[in-house]
Amino acid sequence: MSNKVKAQGSNTDENIPRVRVGVKIGVPNIVGGNLEIVTPLFGNRIAPYVDYATFTIDADDSENELNYFEIGSNIYFNSLGKGMYASLSYSRFHADSFLEGERTIEGQLFTGTASGEVEVNTFNVKLGAKLGRKFYFRIEAGYGFGDVPQQIRITGNVNGEPGVGVATIPDIPGVSDNGLLIANMGFGYSF
């Protein structure tokens, strides 16, 4: 059974590739995979999708394990399942950090490595465009509404005893207490 169907209401014989597999690069997902399926709902306009990314970033005195997951739907403006679209989604960004040289709230130096985690859950509204047929390019921009923490709670040992510290998250352009800007581009293959 083919994943393609003739566009209803179209004067052409163009087939609509239903499954899209690709890569997205941008903020907040950095680099990740994307899967989208165009349904026949509302004249081929509704396309549920999922994005996933996981990676590790090593900084000066820290190692950060980052995971990004997004699930939502693109709503295309035309009946060919491509071109301009609006998008509604939910995303979860989770980071585990392993830090050296940090101090407790009382100012004591942690023995060895301390750890902390950050989780940001947002409801996202985006506008985008998908260009191409088999091989495609897409670009998106929008905003994620949600609580963004400004500090990380750090736990670790101080001479064999548990200790707690707090690290301030540096100011990042486009990120506030109430949400964050979203911008990405991607490419992939449709079938």
Phi and psi restraints in degrees (value plus and minus 20) as a CYANA .aco file:
   2 SER   PHI    -100.5   -60.5
   2 SER   PSI     127.4   167.4
   3 ASN   PHI    -104.1   -64.1
   3 ASN   PSI     -16.8    23.2
   4 LYS   PHI    -130.1   -90.1
   4 LYS   PSI     125.0   165.0
   5 VAL   PHI    -157.3  -117.3
   5 VAL   PSI     138.4   178.4
   6 LYS   PHI     -93.3   -53.3
   6 LYS   PSI     115.6   155.6
   7 ALA   PHI     -84.1   -44.1
   7 ALA   PSI     105.3   145.3
   8 GLN   PHI     -95.6   -55.6
   8 GLN   PSI     122.0   162.0
   9 GLY   PHI      57.4    97.4
   9 GLY   PSI     -15.7    24.3
  10 SER   PHI    -118.8   -78.8
  10 SER   PSI     126.8   166.8
  11 ASN   PHI    -109.4   -69.4
  11 ASN   PSI     -16.2    23.8
  12 THR   PHI    -130.9   -90.9
  12 THR   PSI     149.3   189.3
  13 ASP   PHI    -116.2   -76.2
  13 ASP   PSI       0.4    40.4
  14 GLU   PHI     -83.2   -43.2
  14 GLU   PSI     111.3   151.3
  15 ASN   PHI    -110.3   -70.3
  15 ASN   PSI     126.0   166.0
  16 ILE   PHI    -121.2   -81.2
  16 ILE   PSI      94.1   134.1
  17 PRO   PHI     -86.7   -46.7
  17 PRO   PSI     105.2   145.2
  18 ARG   PHI    -105.6   -65.6
  18 ARG   PSI     -51.1   -11.1
  19 VAL   PHI    -130.8   -90.8
  19 VAL   PSI     110.7   150.7
  20 ARG   PHI    -144.8  -104.8
  20 ARG   PSI     109.7   149.7
  21 VAL   PHI    -143.5  -103.5
  21 VAL   PSI     106.8   146.8
  22 GLY   PHI    -177.1  -137.1
  22 GLY   PSI    -189.6  -149.6
  23 VAL   PHI    -145.9  -105.9
  23 VAL   PSI     118.7   158.7
  24 LYS   PHI    -138.0   -98.0
  24 LYS   PSI     121.1   161.1
  25 ILE   PHI    -148.5  -108.5
  25 ILE   PSI     106.7   146.7
  26 GLY   PHI     141.3   181.3
  26 GLY   PSI    -169.9  -129.9
  27 VAL   PHI    -140.1  -100.1
  27 VAL   PSI     111.3   151.3
  28 PRO   PHI    -115.0   -75.0
  28 PRO   PSI     -18.8    21.2
  29 ASN   PHI     -97.5   -57.5
  29 ASN   PSI     -30.1     9.9
  30 ILE   PHI      39.4    79.4
  30 ILE   PSI    -107.3   -67.3
  31 VAL   PHI    -159.6  -119.6
  31 VAL   PSI     107.0   147.0
  32 GLY   PHI    -179.2  -139.2
  32 GLY   PSI     153.4   193.4
  33 GLY   PHI    -110.0   -70.0
  33 GLY   PSI     136.5   176.5
  34 ASN   PHI    -159.4  -119.4
  34 ASN   PSI     115.2   155.2
  35 LEU   PHI    -149.3  -109.3
  35 LEU   PSI     108.0   148.0
  36 GLU   PHI    -153.0  -113.0
  36 GLU   PSI     120.3   160.3
  37 ILE   PHI    -146.9  -106.9
  37 ILE   PSI      99.8   139.8
  38 VAL   PHI    -103.4   -63.4
  38 VAL   PSI     101.5   141.5
  39 THR   PHI    -115.0   -75.0
  39 THR   PSI     143.6   183.6
  40 PRO   PHI     -98.9   -58.9
  40 PRO   PSI     -19.4    20.6
  41 LEU   PHI     -81.7   -41.7
  41 LEU   PSI     119.4   159.4
  42 PHE   PHI      31.1    71.1
  42 PHE   PSI      23.4    63.4
  43 GLY   PHI      49.1    89.1
  43 GLY   PSI      24.9    64.9
  44 ASN   PHI      47.8    87.8
  44 ASN   PSI       9.1    49.1
  45 ARG   PHI    -120.5   -80.5
  45 ARG   PSI     -39.2     0.8
  46 ILE   PHI    -118.3   -78.3
  46 ILE   PSI     104.3   144.3
  47 ALA   PHI    -155.9  -115.9
  47 ALA   PSI      74.9   114.9
  48 PRO   PHI     -83.5   -43.5
  48 PRO   PSI     129.4   169.4
  49 TYR   PHI    -167.6  -127.6
  49 TYR   PSI     144.0   184.0
  50 VAL   PHI    -159.8  -119.8
  50 VAL   PSI     117.9   157.9
  51 ASP   PHI    -139.4   -99.4
  51 ASP   PSI     123.5   163.5
  52 TYR   PHI    -166.4  -126.4
  52 TYR   PSI     118.2   158.2
  53 ALA   PHI    -166.1  -126.1
  53 ALA   PSI     121.5   161.5
  54 THR   PHI    -166.3  -126.3
  54 THR   PSI     115.2   155.2
  55 PHE   PHI    -185.1  -145.1
  55 PHE   PSI     149.3   189.3
  56 THR   PHI    -141.9  -101.9
  56 THR   PSI     115.9   155.9
  57 ILE   PHI    -140.8  -100.8
  57 ILE   PSI     105.6   145.6
  58 ASP   PHI    -118.8   -78.8
  58 ASP   PSI     104.3   144.3
  59 ALA   PHI    -131.2   -91.2
  59 ALA   PSI    -189.3  -149.3
  60 ASP   PHI     -69.5   -29.5
  60 ASP   PSI     -85.2   -45.2
  61 ASP   PHI    -140.8  -100.8
  61 ASP   PSI      12.6    52.6
  62 SER   PHI    -170.9  -130.9
  62 SER   PSI     136.6   176.6
  63 GLU   PHI    -144.8  -104.8
  63 GLU   PSI     110.8   150.8
  64 ASN   PHI    -143.5  -103.5
  64 ASN   PSI     101.9   141.9
  65 GLU   PHI    -121.1   -81.1
  65 GLU   PSI      97.3   137.3
  66 LEU   PHI    -134.5   -94.5
  66 LEU   PSI     117.9   157.9
  67 ASN   PHI    -152.1  -112.1
  67 ASN   PSI     114.9   154.9
  68 TYR   PHI    -150.4  -110.4
  68 TYR   PSI     112.4   152.4
  69 PHE   PHI    -156.7  -116.7
  69 PHE   PSI     113.0   153.0
  70 GLU   PHI    -158.8  -118.8
  70 GLU   PSI     117.0   157.0
  71 ILE   PHI    -154.8  -114.8
  71 ILE   PSI     116.6   156.6
  72 GLY   PHI    -195.5  -155.5
  72 GLY   PSI    -179.0  -139.0
  73 SER   PHI    -163.7  -123.7
  73 SER   PSI     117.5   157.5
  74 ASN   PHI    -111.8   -71.8
  74 ASN   PSI     120.4   160.4
  75 ILE   PHI    -138.5   -98.5
  75 ILE   PSI      83.5   123.5
  76 TYR   PHI     -95.9   -55.9
  76 TYR   PSI     126.0   166.0
  77 PHE   PHI    -101.3   -61.3
  77 PHE   PSI     -37.9     2.1
  78 ASN   PHI    -139.9   -99.9
  78 ASN   PSI     152.2   192.2
  79 SER   PHI    -110.8   -70.8
  79 SER   PSI      -7.3    32.7
  80 LEU   PHI    -123.7   -83.7
  80 LEU   PSI     -15.9    24.1
  81 GLY   PHI      44.2    84.2
  81 GLY   PSI      11.5    51.5
  82 LYS   PHI    -172.8  -132.8
  82 LYS   PSI     155.2   195.2
  83 GLY   PHI      71.0   111.0
  83 GLY   PSI    -168.8  -128.8
  84 MET   PHI     -92.5   -52.5
  84 MET   PSI     125.9   165.9
  85 TYR   PHI    -172.4  -132.4
  85 TYR   PSI     139.0   179.0
  86 ALA   PHI    -126.6   -86.6
  86 ALA   PSI     134.7   174.7
  87 SER   PHI    -158.5  -118.5
  87 SER   PSI     116.9   156.9
  88 LEU   PHI    -143.3  -103.3
  88 LEU   PSI     113.4   153.4
  89 SER   PHI    -177.2  -137.2
  89 SER   PSI     149.1   189.1
  90 TYR   PHI    -139.8   -99.8
  90 TYR   PSI     117.1   157.1
  91 SER   PHI    -154.0  -114.0
  91 SER   PSI     135.0   175.0
  92 ARG   PHI    -153.0  -113.0
  92 ARG   PSI     101.1   141.1
  93 PHE   PHI    -133.9   -93.9
  93 PHE   PSI     103.1   143.1
  94 HIS   PHI    -147.1  -107.1
  94 HIS   PSI     112.4   152.4
  95 ALA   PHI    -149.9  -109.9
  95 ALA   PSI     108.8   148.8
  96 ASP   PHI    -126.5   -86.5
  96 ASP   PSI     106.5   146.5
  97 SER   PHI    -137.1   -97.1
  97 SER   PSI     119.2   159.2
  98 PHE   PHI    -140.3  -100.3
  98 PHE   PSI      94.4   134.4
  99 LEU   PHI    -137.1   -97.1
  99 LEU   PSI     127.8   167.8
 100 GLU   PHI    -142.2  -102.2
 100 GLU   PSI     128.3   168.3
 101 GLY   PHI      61.2   101.2
 101 GLY   PSI      -7.4    32.6
 102 GLU   PHI    -108.6   -68.6
 102 GLU   PSI     142.7   182.7
 103 ARG   PHI    -142.8  -102.8
 103 ARG   PSI     137.2   177.2
 104 THR   PHI     -94.9   -54.9
 104 THR   PSI     155.0   195.0
 105 ILE   PHI     -80.0   -40.0
 105 ILE   PSI     -53.4   -13.4
 106 GLU   PHI    -100.1   -60.1
 106 GLU   PSI     -23.6    16.4
 107 GLY   PHI      74.5   114.5
 107 GLY   PSI     -14.4    25.6
 108 GLN   PHI    -102.5   -62.5
 108 GLN   PSI     121.9   161.9
 109 LEU   PHI     -96.4   -56.4
 109 LEU   PSI     111.0   151.0
 110 PHE   PHI     -85.5   -45.5
 110 PHE   PSI     123.1   163.1
 111 THR   PHI    -103.6   -63.6
 111 THR   PSI      98.0   138.0
 112 GLY   PHI      55.3    95.3
 112 GLY   PSI    -158.2  -118.2
 113 THR   PHI    -119.5   -79.5
 113 THR   PSI     115.0   155.0
 114 ALA   PHI    -124.8   -84.8
 114 ALA   PSI     141.4   181.4
 115 SER   PHI    -153.8  -113.8
 115 SER   PSI     135.7   175.7
 116 GLY   PHI    -173.4  -133.4
 116 GLY   PSI     143.5   183.5
 117 GLU   PHI    -161.1  -121.1
 117 GLU   PSI     132.8   172.8
 118 VAL   PHI    -153.0  -113.0
 118 VAL   PSI     118.0   158.0
 119 GLU   PHI    -153.0  -113.0
 119 GLU   PSI     111.2   151.2
 120 VAL   PHI    -145.7  -105.7
 120 VAL   PSI     100.0   140.0
 121 ASN   PHI    -131.9   -91.9
 121 ASN   PSI     109.0   149.0
 122 THR   PHI    -154.7  -114.7
 122 THR   PSI     133.1   173.1
 123 PHE   PHI    -121.1   -81.1
 123 PHE   PSI     102.9   142.9
 124 ASN   PHI    -130.0   -90.0
 124 ASN   PSI     120.5   160.5
 125 VAL   PHI    -145.9  -105.9
 125 VAL   PSI     104.1   144.1
 126 LYS   PHI    -157.4  -117.4
 126 LYS   PSI     137.7   177.7
 127 LEU   PHI    -138.3   -98.3
 127 LEU   PSI     123.2   163.2
 128 GLY   PHI    -173.2  -133.2
 128 GLY   PSI     157.6   197.6
 129 ALA   PHI    -164.7  -124.7
 129 ALA   PSI     114.1   154.1
 130 LYS   PHI    -132.9   -92.9
 130 LYS   PSI     101.6   141.6
 131 LEU   PHI    -137.9   -97.9
 131 LEU   PSI     113.9   153.9
 132 GLY   PHI      91.6   131.6
 132 GLY   PSI     152.5   192.5
 133 ARG   PHI    -137.5   -97.5
 133 ARG   PSI    -102.6   -62.6
 134 LYS   PHI     -90.0   -50.0
 134 LYS   PSI     -77.4   -37.4
 135 PHE   PHI    -119.0   -79.0
 135 PHE   PSI     110.0   150.0
 136 TYR   PHI    -151.8  -111.8
 136 TYR   PSI     142.1   182.1
 137 PHE   PHI    -146.4  -106.4
 137 PHE   PSI     120.6   160.6
 138 ARG   PHI    -155.7  -115.7
 138 ARG   PSI     134.0   174.0
 139 ILE   PHI    -159.9  -119.9
 139 ILE   PSI     120.6   160.6
 140 GLU   PHI    -159.2  -119.2
 140 GLU   PSI     130.5   170.5
 141 ALA   PHI    -168.8  -128.8
 141 ALA   PSI     125.6   165.6
 142 GLY   PHI    -198.9  -158.9
 142 GLY   PSI    -177.6  -137.6
 143 TYR   PHI    -161.4  -121.4
 143 TYR   PSI     120.3   160.3
 144 GLY   PHI    -126.4   -86.4
 144 GLY   PSI      99.0   139.0
 145 PHE   PHI    -112.7   -72.7
 145 PHE   PSI     105.8   145.8
 146 GLY   PHI     151.9   191.9
 146 GLY   PSI     151.3   191.3
 147 ASP   PHI    -100.8   -60.8
 147 ASP   PSI     104.0   144.0
 148 VAL   PHI    -131.3   -91.3
 148 VAL   PSI      96.7   136.7
 149 PRO   PHI     -86.0   -46.0
 149 PRO   PSI     129.9   169.9
 150 GLN   PHI    -125.5   -85.5
 150 GLN   PSI     -26.6    13.4
 151 GLN   PHI    -158.1  -118.1
 151 GLN   PSI     137.0   177.0
 152 ILE   PHI    -135.4   -95.4
 152 ILE   PSI     109.6   149.6
 153 ARG   PHI    -101.5   -61.5
 153 ARG   PSI     106.0   146.0
 154 ILE   PHI    -131.8   -91.8
 154 ILE   PSI     116.8   156.8
 155 THR   PHI    -145.5  -105.5
 155 THR   PSI     131.4   171.4
 156 GLY   PHI    -199.3  -159.3
 156 GLY   PSI    -188.1  -148.1
 157 ASN   PHI    -128.0   -88.0
 157 ASN   PSI     124.1   164.1
 158 VAL   PHI    -145.9  -105.9
 158 VAL   PSI      81.8   121.8
 159 ASN   PHI      33.4    73.4
 159 ASN   PSI      24.8    64.8
 160 GLY   PHI      66.8   106.8
 160 GLY   PSI     -25.7    14.3
 161 GLU   PHI    -128.5   -88.5
 161 GLU   PSI     126.5   166.5
 162 PRO   PHI     -87.4   -47.4
 162 PRO   PSI     123.1   163.1
 163 GLY   PHI    -156.8  -116.8
 163 GLY   PSI     137.6   177.6
 164 VAL   PHI    -148.8  -108.8
 164 VAL   PSI     118.2   158.2
 165 GLY   PHI    -157.3  -117.3
 165 GLY   PSI     155.4   195.4
 166 VAL   PHI    -155.6  -115.6
 166 VAL   PSI     111.5   151.5
 167 ALA   PHI    -136.1   -96.1
 167 ALA   PSI     117.0   157.0
 168 THR   PHI    -105.1   -65.1
 168 THR   PSI     113.2   153.2
 169 ILE   PHI     -96.8   -56.8
 169 ILE   PSI     109.3   149.3
 170 PRO   PHI     -85.2   -45.2
 170 PRO   PSI     135.6   175.6
 171 ASP   PHI     -83.4   -43.4
 171 ASP   PSI     109.6   149.6
 172 ILE   PHI    -140.4  -100.4
 172 ILE   PSI     106.1   146.1
 173 PRO   PHI     -76.6   -36.6
 173 PRO   PSI     114.7   154.7
 174 GLY   PHI      66.7   106.7
 174 GLY   PSI     -21.2    18.8
 175 VAL   PHI    -136.3   -96.3
 175 VAL   PSI     109.4   149.4
 176 SER   PHI    -149.6  -109.6
 176 SER   PSI    -199.1  -159.1
 177 ASP   PHI     -82.6   -42.6
 177 ASP   PSI     -46.7    -6.7
 178 ASN   PHI    -123.1   -83.1
 178 ASN   PSI     -18.7    21.3
 179 GLY   PHI     137.7   177.7
 179 GLY   PSI    -187.6  -147.6
 180 LEU   PHI    -172.2  -132.2
 180 LEU   PSI     131.4   171.4
 181 LEU   PHI     -93.8   -53.8
 181 LEU   PSI     124.9   164.9
 182 ILE   PHI    -140.7  -100.7
 182 ILE   PSI     111.7   151.7
 183 ALA   PHI    -171.7  -131.7
 183 ALA   PSI     106.4   146.4
 184 ASN   PHI    -173.9  -133.9
 184 ASN   PSI     145.3   185.3
 185 MET   PHI    -155.5  -115.5
 185 MET   PSI     138.3   178.3
 186 GLY   PHI    -175.1  -135.1
 186 GLY   PSI     152.3   192.3
 187 PHE   PHI    -171.0  -131.0
 187 PHE   PSI     140.1   180.1
 188 GLY   PHI    -198.5  -158.5
 188 GLY   PSI    -183.6  -143.6
 189 TYR   PHI    -149.0  -109.0
 189 TYR   PSI     117.2   157.2
 190 SER   PHI    -131.0   -91.0
 190 SER   PSI     123.4   163.4
